[in-house]
Amino acid sequence: MASAAPLSVGTAALPAARDEALLRRYASVSPRYTSYPSSRAFTDQFGAANLTRALERSNASGRGLSLYVHLPFCRKSCFHCACNRFPTHDTTLPEAYLSRLDREMVLTARHLDTARPVEQLHWGGGTPTFLSLGQMSDLFDRLDARFGLSSAPERDYAIEVDPREADVFTLRHLQLLGFNRISLGVQDLNPDVQQAINRVQPRIMTETLMEEAHRLGFRSLSLDLVYGLPRQTPHSFAATLEQIIELNPARIAVTDYAHRPQQFASQRRINAADLPSAAEKLAILHATVERLGQAGYVHIGMDHFARPDDSLVTARHNGTLQRNLQGYTSHADCDLLGLGVSAISRVDDVYAQNPTRLGHYENALDSGQLATARGLRLSRDDRIRRDAIERLMCDGRLDLAALGQRFQIDAPRYFSRALEKLAEAARDGLTEHSGEVITATPAGRLVLRQLAAAFDAYL
């Protein structure tokens, strides 16, 4: 590999960024740690009865609720997508699905104190805006009837919007329903890249919706980008990034594309020869972090960025930033209910996942029981490690003394093997150790997933 000057990352540099050995060590696929343990540790010995007991236990906690609704329908299949979705042009198909969602809500609400405030609501997919305006209203009304949705200004009600499936009337309708945050899928603005992933989306589509969202007063707007896509280069992505900065969204997510054609059939439509190399992907990420920093965005962690006035930045400064199954959040310590096919719940001390196949999800609900297909009840060790991983992922640092006090353990001794692994990261300039505090350097914040993996007992 040709030598090159080190790339600046914030105020620090990663001198070995072009070193093949370092790339191999830190470019490995690690969990995103929106949960710990990750879903690969879930077992099918965990069923509906386990979730029911957890729901009932959670009522004594005083925690608020967070609702995630998975809406799997899409009009077209984006080749790079790894989400659980069902491409279709049949707009009547969601009707039966909405009925089953309502049945799941009824079965869940039986075990919950529904006076608990719903602080967060998130519709994901798939393409939630595949639904008609009437279907959206129907779903929102059902959620309100079963759980009692909030109108409090501090609520966090977000929906993922495909600019190809929405217009200004859609946004006005979403605002009237009660959503105050929207996330627009962009991926890349380069026409060649869009062709390669079967997602043609001219900038004007995104820009028009953003202008309307600002006019309507949505609290926050996020744009989602993906790097590592076919036909993408550092130069082409830099051009996309400049256009995104011009649009000035409150949040930007720049997610790493993982090419796994054996697991995701649609990815087999992608020509692997068109994918950027590992070194090119790293160059894209470095340049992105640097450019967004110059534009005034704060690097929240991994691939998430926000303007200084965003609630994520405030939570990070206050030490209250959290991660849940949808990513970073400023709403701490809610019990998360996942509704719909493949959805995951995090309630009390358990994780529970619904079937990933639509037919299995439907059959379970038709039999009158919750559709839980697998899950896990956390051990004490799981909870300790989850806390360590979450603080590292959210704060970019881990105070072992504070963690030891919370759990009444000798944290350095408890995590001796993890600290041995992180010693190598320190030598590579990715972490700094001061007493019992481990801090990720600016370069280390790019590989937080890999640093957090040192604490993962399941790997």
N, C-alpha and C positions, 0 to 999 in steps of 0.2 A: 504494500500500500504506500502511495506517495506520501512524503512528509508534508505537514502543513502547520501553520501557526496555530497556537491554541485559540479556541473560540471563547470569547468572554461570556460569562453567564452572570448577569447582574454585576456585582462588584468583585466576583472571583472568577477564576478560570479553571478549567479542567485540563491540566497539562497533558494527560494521557488519553484525551478524547479520541485520538486517531490510532490508538494502540489496539491491535487486534485482540490481545488477551483481555484487556479491560472491557472491550465491546462484548466479548463472549461471556464474561462474568456478570455484567450488569444489563445485558439486553435480553436476558431470559424472561420467559413469560411467567409472571407471578400473579396471584390473585389481586384484584383491585381493592380488597379489604373493605368493601361496603358492608361486609359482615365478617365476623370471625367466630367460629370457624367458617370457612367458605362453603358454598353449597356442595362441593365435592365430598365433604365429610358427612353429609346428611345420610340417614339410613331409612330404608323402607320399613323398619320395625317400629317407626314412629307413625302414629295414625291420628284420626279425628279425635279420639278420646283424649289423647295427650294434649292436643290444642285446646279442647274444651276446658280441661282442668287449668291450663295456663291462663285462659281468658278469665276464668272465675278468680284465680289467685290475683290477677292484675288489678282487680277492682279496688283492692285495699291500698294500692300504691299511691293514689292521688295523682297519677300521671295523666296528662292529656293524651288524646288519640291522634294518630296520623293514618290517613287512609290512602292506599295506593290501588288504583283500578287499572287493570291491564286490558286494553282494547286491541285485539290482535289483527284487525283487518287493514289491508292495504290495497290500493288499486293496482300498483305495479310492484314488482320485486326488484329492489336495489341489490345489485350483485354482491356488494360488500357486507350486507347486513347480517348480523348474528343474533338478531332479536327473534323472539317467538312470534311469528306472524303468519297470516293466511292471505295471500294475494287473491283478490276477487273483484269482479265488477258488479256483483249482485248487492245492491244497497238494501235489500230486504233481509239479507242474511243476519245482520246484527239483532233483529227483533227477538229471535229465539235466544240469542246469547244474553241480551239484556234481561230477559225473563229469568234466566238461570242466575245471573248476577244478583237479581233481587232475591231469589231463593237463598243464595249464599248469605246475603245481608241478613235476612230473617233468622237463619240458623245461627249466625254469629251473634246477632244482637240479643238473642235469648240468654246469653251467658255474660253479657256486659252491662255495666251501669252506664246507660246511654246519656246520663247527665254529664258525663266526662266531656270536656270541650274537644271538638275536632279542630286542633290547631293547624294541622297540615292536611292538604288534599292534593293528590297528584294523579293525573291521567296520563298514562304512557302506552306505548304500543310496540309494534304496529303503528297505525296512524289514527289517533283519536278523532281527528277532524274528518275522517272517512264517514263518521256518523252524520246524519242529517241534523239540521237545527232542532227539529222536533225530537229526534232520538236523544240528542244531548240534553234537552230540557227534561225528558222523561227520566234519564239516568240521574240527573242532578236532583230531581224531585224525589226519586226513590231513596237516594243517599240521605237526603234531608229527613225524610219520613222515618227512616230506620235508625239514624244516628244523631240527627239534630245538627245541621251545619251551622257554622258561625258567620256572623257579619262583623266581627270585631276587626278594627283596622289592622291589628298586628297579625291577623291570620295569614297563612302562606298557602294560597290555593293556585296551583300551577297546572298547566296543560302543555303537552308537546304538540306543536303545530307544524304541519307540512305546508309550506307556502304554495305548493302546487294544488293543494286540496282546500284552500281557504281564501277568503277575500275580506274586504272591509266589513261586510255584513256579518261574517263569521265572528270577527273580533268584537263587534258591538254586542252580538248575542252572548259571547263568552263573558263579557264584562257584566251584562245584565244578570247572568246566572250567579256571578259572584267570584269568578276567577280574577286574581290581581297580578299574576305572573304568567308569562308565556315564554316558551322556549321554541325557537325556530331552527329546524334542521337545514343546514346549508351544505355541509361536508366540504365543498370546494367550489369556487366560482369559475374555475378554468373549464371552458367548453370541452376540451379533449378528455379531461379527467371525468367530467360529468357523463360523457358518452361511454367511457370505459366502465362505469359503474351503473349504467342504465338509469341515471337520475339527471335528466336535463332540466335545469332550473335557472333561467336568466336572472341576473342580479335585480332587475326591476321588480320581480315577484317579491323578493325579500324586502327590498327598499320600500315598496308601497305599503306592505304590512307593518313595517317598523314605524313609518310615518304616522299611520293610523293608530298604532298602539300608543305612541307618544302623545298623540292628540287626545286619545281617550283617557290617558292618565294611568295606564298600567304601572304598578309600582316598580316592576323590574322586567327586563327583557334580556333573554340569553340567546346567543347564537352558538350553534354546535358545529365545529369543524372536525375533520378527520385527516390525520397525516399518515403517510405510508401507502396511499392509494395508487392504483396503476396510472402510469403516465405522469405522475407527479414528480417534480424536481424541486430542489431548494429555491431556484429562481421563480418557478411558476407559483409555488406556495407563498413566497414573499409577496408576489403581486396580489394574490388573494387576500393576504393579511392586510395589506395597505387599504384595500377596499373595505374590509371589515372595520378597520380602525376609523375610517371615514364615517361609517354608519353609527359608530359610538354606542354600542350596546352596553348595558350595565354589567353583564357577565359574558365571558367567552370560555367555552370548553374546547380544548384541542386534544382530541382523543387519538390514541395510537391504534391503527388498523392492524389486527392480527389475522393473518391469512391461514385459515384452517379448512381447506376444501374437503377434507375427509369427514369433517363434522357438519359443515354447512353446505348444502347442495348448491345454493345459488353462487357461492364463491368459486365453483368449478367453471363458471362462465368468465372468470378473470384469467387473463394470460399472465402466468407467473413471471414471464420475462419482462413484463411491463412494470413490475413492482420496483420501487427504489431500493437500493441496498441498505444494509444496516447502518453504514456510515452516512449515507445520504439522509436517512431518517433522523439520525442523531443531529446532523447539521441543521435539518429543518427545525427540530425541537429547540436547539440552542438559539438559533436565530429568532425563533418565535418568542422565547422567553425574553431575550434582549430587546427586541423591538416593542413588545407590549409594555415592558418596563419603561422604555423611553416615552411611550405614549401615555404613561400615567397609570397603567393597570397594576394591581397588586397580585403577585403570584401566591394564590391561596395554598396550593400544594399540587404536586403531580402536574396535571394538565388543566387546571382550573385557574381562571383569572377574573378579577372583578375591579370595578372602579372604586376609588377610596371611599366613596359615600355609600357603598353597598353594605347590606346587613351582614354578609359573610365576612367582610373585612372587619367590621365592628366586633363580631363574635370572635374572630381570630385574635384581635388585640386584647379582648377581655378574657381570653382563655376558655370561652364557652362554645367554640366551634365543635360540631359533632359530625359523624358520618353515619348515614343510614343506608338502606338498600337502594336509594336513589342518588346517593353521593353526599356531597357536603351540605350541611344544613345549619342554620342558626337557631333552630328550635330544638332545644336539648331535651333528652330523656322523655320522649313520647313512646307509647306502645304503638307499633306499626302493624296495621291489618292490611294484608295483601288480598285483593279480591280479583278473581278471574283466572283464566288458564295460565299456568306456570308461575303465578304470583307467589311471593314469599312474605310471610309474616314474621315479625320479631316481637314477641309478646312475653312479658315477664322474663323468664330465663330459658325460653325456647325459640327455635326457628322452625317454621312449618311451611312446606311448599306444596302447592296444588299440582295436579298432573300437568305435564307439558303437552299432552295430546288432547285436543279439543273433545274428542269422543269420550275419553276417560273422565274428563272433567264433567261433562254433561251427565254421564251415567251415574257418577257418584252423587250428584245433587238430585237426580231423578229418584234415587233410592232413599232420599230424605236425610242424608247425612252430609256433614262438611266434607269437602273434596280433598282433604289432606292426603297426599301420597307418600310423603317422606319428611323427615325433619330431624331435630336433635335437641335434647335438653342439655344445657351447658353444665359442665362440671366446674368445681371451684378453679381448677387450673385453666379451663377455658375462659372464665371470667377475668382472671388475672391477666392472661395473655391478651384478651380482647382490649382491656384497658390500656395496656402498654402499646399495642398496635394503634389504637385509636388516637392516643395522645401524640404519638410520633407522626401519624398521618395528618392530624389536624394542626398541631402546633409546630411541627418540624423539629421538635425536641422532646426528650423524655427525661423527667426528673425521677430517678429511681428512688430517692429518699421519700418523696411525696407518695409514690406508688406503694412503697413499703409500709408507710403509715396507714394508707387506706386499707390494705389487706393484712396488716400485721405480719409481715414477712421480712426476711433479710433479702431485699430485692437483688443486690449484686450477686449474692450466692445463688439465689433462685434462678437467675438468668445467666449463670456463668457460661453456659455453652453459647447462648446468643451473643454475649459480649466477646467471646473468642471470635465469632464470625464477624462481628462489627469492627474488630481490631484491624482486619484487612481493609475494610472500607475507610477507616481512619488513615491508614497508610496511603490509600489512593486519593486522599483529600476530599472524601465525601462526608465524613463526620468529624466532629471535634468533641473531645471528652474533657470535661472539667469537673473533677470530683465525681459526684454521682449523677451528673447531668450530661446527657448525650444530645448533641445538636447537629442537625443536618446542615452542611454548608449549602450555599446557593446551588452548587453543582449537584450536591446530594439530594436536593429537593426534586430534581428531575427523575431520580430513581428511588423515590420513597417506597414504592411497592417492594422493590428488591431489598431495601434496608429493613422494612417491616417483616419480611419473610424470615429474618433471623430469629424472630420470636414465635414462629409458626410451628407448633408441635406436630401438625399433620403432614408437613412436607418432609 
